[in-house]
Amino acid sequence: MRFGDLRKLAPVGMLTGLTILTCVVVIGQHRSNSHHQTSVGTQGTATLTATLVDPEKKAQQKAATVEVKVGGIELIDPAKVNEKPNPGQGHLHYQVDDGPVIATTTTKLSFHGLTRGEHKIVVMLAGNDHNPLGPQQTLSVKVP
């Protein structure tokens, strides 16, 4: 699934089993992976870093909390600008496994009710038109 596919976007208020907290993101040419944090960079001014908050404890609770940091871009609700692309503006897309894409400006987001096993959480910086603005980050969670 492409993140730009608007048919799979779901308003956060319509999803069940999710609690919204806050979130952060980074874009550049450097990419490093670790179990708990991934940083991705591309040339330009926007940056995104996504981190799992207390991943072992949350996994025991069948949950995951992602915290994202962004720089060089204003997080804005695309509906407020009629989804018109505007340089320096964007929002975040979150997706657990093959679930719906959550489009939001929140920089911390919790997912509850995860099933046992491996899960991938993808975080992406998107423009007001929901098209990707840079590389995506994938975090892994294993629920016992």
MONORJO-V412026 format. One record per residue. N is the residue number from 1. OMEGA is omega in whole degrees, 0 to 359 (999 if undefined). Layout:
# MONORJO-V412026
N_OMEGA ; N_OMEGA
This chain:
# MONORJO-V412026
1_175 ; 2_180 ; 3_180 ; 4_182 ; 5_185 ; 6_181 ; 7_182 ; 8_178 ; 9_179 ; 10_175 ; 11_183 ; 12_182 ; 13_182 ; 14_184 ; 15_176 ; 16_178 ; 17_180 ; 18_174 ; 19_182 ; 20_175 ; 21_176 ; 22_180 ; 23_180 ; 24_185 ; 25_178 ; 26_181 ; 27_181 ; 28_180 ; 29_181 ; 30_178 ; 31_176 ; 32_181 ; 33_170 ; 34_182 ; 35_187 ; 36_185 ; 37_175 ; 38_175 ; 39_180 ; 40_179 ; 41_173 ; 42_179 ; 43_183 ; 44_185 ; 45_182 ; 46_178 ; 47_181 ; 48_173 ; 49_179 ; 50_182 ; 51_171 ; 52_179 ; 53_177 ; 54_190 ; 55_182 ; 56_180 ; 57_180 ; 58_180 ; 59_177 ; 60_179 ; 61_182 ; 62_183 ; 63_174 ; 64_176 ; 65_180 ; 66_175 ; 67_185 ; 68_174 ; 69_178 ; 70_175 ; 71_176 ; 72_180 ; 73_177 ; 74_176 ; 75_185 ; 76_176 ; 77_184 ; 78_179 ; 79_182 ; 80_178 ; 81_179 ; 82_179 ; 83_178 ; 84_179 ; 85_180 ; 86_180 ; 87_179 ; 88_178 ; 89_177 ; 90_178 ; 91_183 ; 92_170 ; 93_176 ; 94_176 ; 95_174 ; 96_181 ; 97_180 ; 98_181 ; 99_181 ; 100_176 ; 101_177 ; 102_179 ; 103_186 ; 104_174 ; 105_183 ; 106_183 ; 107_174 ; 108_185 ; 109_178 ; 110_177 ; 111_182 ; 112_178 ; 113_178 ; 114_179 ; 115_178 ; 116_177 ; 117_182 ; 118_176 ; 119_176 ; 120_176 ; 121_180 ; 122_177 ; 123_183 ; 124_172 ; 125_183 ; 126_177 ; 127_180 ; 128_179 ; 129_178 ; 130_175 ; 131_181 ; 132_176 ; 133_182 ; 134_182 ; 135_177 ; 136_176 ; 137_178 ; 138_176 ; 139_181 ; 140_177 ; 141_175 ; 142_180 ; 143_182 ; 144_999
